[in-house]
Amino acid sequence: MNVLIFYGSYRADRAGIRLARYLVDRFAARGDAPTLVDAKAVGLPLLDRMYKEYAEGTAPPAMAALAQQIRDADAFVFVAGEYNWGPQPGLKNLTDHFLEEWFWRPAAIASYSAGRLGGARSNAAWYAILPEMGMPVIPSTLVVGPVTQTLDAEARPTGPAGESLERQFSRFADDLAWWAEAAKAQHARRAPPY
Ligand SMILES: Cc1cc2nc3c(=O)[nH]c(=O)nc-3n(C[C@H](O)[C@H](O)[C@H](O)COP(=O)(O)O)c2cc1C
């Protein structure tokens, strides 16, 4: 499974990168091909034109490269932090640049926060946002909190919360892989209707 892991905090002291790195590591360990897409590193501007609104060949190179990465992926994971009960603007800004590029592949949500609720409100918000952009969202989700008591600075699971995450990850990944395989098979059988 060619899976893109999206993460969107722009903060200097960001903690959610631990969860993003953990997921890359664990998907790789099960034989998938994960790629971290760090919105801060991609550096798209605040939304002016969507990718499709640029004349062919005129989109900023980073935007065009990401469009191709998205089109080539089998599945997506959104590492969703929570600012004031909502999604992080950096991740939302990145996703809003694209639309058709997302269609007809499954997505999964892994939320986190500094508190015990693990970004549950942001998690719920993404369950509405992603289908609007053409992605079915799998039922399994990860809700990780407090993130710094679950993963250490090297993104290694730590303590009981880390053990719990390890147990939940395999079901999460199996769920996403099943839907990604189903989508791939259906793409081979019949082209999407639009
Ligand atoms: C502007 C802002 C708003 C926040 N709002 C919430 C919130 O609504 N719920 C929550 O659980 N944590 C909240 N937090 C704490 C974050 O969960 C915590 O800072 C987390 O590490 C943010 O992710 P990041 O470090 O990857 O940027 C907020 C943090 C910031 C900076």
The ligand as an ORCA input file, in Angstrom:
! r2SCAN-3c Opt
* xyz 0 1
  C      -3.660     27.436     19.421
  C      -3.787     26.143     20.175
  C      -5.034     25.668     20.500
  C      -5.164     24.460     21.175
  N      -6.416     23.952     21.404
  C      -6.529     22.723     21.925
  C      -7.805     22.105     22.004
  O      -8.823     22.656     21.629
  N      -7.885     20.849     22.515
  C      -6.757     20.173     22.941
  O      -6.874     19.051     23.388
  N      -5.533     20.740     22.871
  C      -5.390     21.981     22.351
  N      -4.151     22.563     22.256
  C      -2.975     21.835     22.745
  C      -2.447     20.941     21.638
  O      -3.136     19.705     21.670
  C      -0.943     20.701     21.766
  O      -0.269     21.937     21.834
  C      -0.397     19.889     20.606
  O       0.927     19.538     20.865
  C      -0.522     20.661     19.303
  O      -0.008     19.944     18.212
  P       1.440     20.303     17.596
  O       2.392     20.297     18.773
  O       1.707     19.180     16.633
  O       1.332     21.649     16.974
  C      -4.016     23.752     21.580
  C      -2.752     24.260     21.265
  C      -2.628     25.438     20.570
  C      -1.257     25.938     20.199
*
